[in-house]
Amino acid sequence: MIIQMISAGESSGQLDAMMQKVMEYYKMRFDAIIDGLSEAIEPIMLLIIACMVVLLALGIFLPMWEMGNAVQGRR
């Protein structure tokens, strides 16, 4: 596509306008790919953060529960 656009721009004398159109097209495609990639990564990152929060909460509460059980004489 780029070669055809450059060829058309050279033959019509509008090479700079054609290069601008090619740049806009590929910028639009790049932005669409980045948006799709960020939409795909977002749930994975949310899951990772949720796992980290659960791990942190368990690290705090498990020793407290063990101390409560020790005080009550269950273990």
Contacts in CASP RR format, 6 or more apart in sequence:
PFRMAT RR
TARGET T0000
AUTHOR 0000-0000-0000
METHOD contacts of the structure
MODEL  1
MIIQMISAGESSGQLDAMMQKVMEYYKMRFDAIIDGLSEAIEPIMLLIIA
CMVVLLALGIFLPMWEMGNAVQGRR
1 22 0 8 1.000
2 22 0 8 1.000
5 18 0 8 1.000
5 19 0 8 1.000
5 21 0 8 1.000
5 22 0 8 1.000
6 15 0 8 1.000
6 18 0 8 1.000
6 19 0 8 1.000
6 22 0 8 1.000
8 18 0 8 1.000
9 15 0 8 1.000
9 17 0 8 1.000
9 18 0 8 1.000
12 18 0 8 1.000
66 75 0 8 1.000
69 75 0 8 1.000
END
